[in-house]
């Protein structure tokens, strides 16, 4: 019987962008065209340390994944596991 895919429905990993820190106020800012590049850089770094047998995909989700949308400067990621 094949293993079912497990979709983690929460935010397991939050990448702080720019000057945003967890203990400061975070404002909504204009879209930053560098967010997808920052996600891809972090994705590759994370996947390099995880088993390819266990991780099906790592997705860029949330408002920073939508081009031209104002957002909090935090890139959200969703792990898709086998």
Rosetta blueprint (number, residue, H / E / L):
1 X L
2 X L
3 X L
4 X L
5 X L
6 X E
7 X E
8 X L
9 X L
10 X L
11 X L
12 X L
13 X E
14 X E
15 X E
16 X E
17 X L
18 X L
19 X L
20 X L
21 X L
22 X L
23 X L
24 X L
25 X L
26 X L
27 X L
28 X E
29 X E
30 X L
31 X L
32 X L
33 X L
34 X L
35 X H
36 X H
37 X H
38 X H
39 X H
40 X H
41 X H
42 X H
43 X H
44 X H
45 X H
46 X H
47 X H
48 X L
49 X L
50 X L
51 X L
52 X L
53 X L
54 X L
55 X E
56 X E
57 X E
58 X E
59 X E
60 X E
61 X E
62 X L
63 X H
64 X H
65 X H
66 X L
67 X L
68 X L
69 X L
70 X L
71 X E
72 X E
73 X L
74 X E
75 X E
76 X E
77 X E
78 X E
79 X E
80 X E
81 X E
82 X L
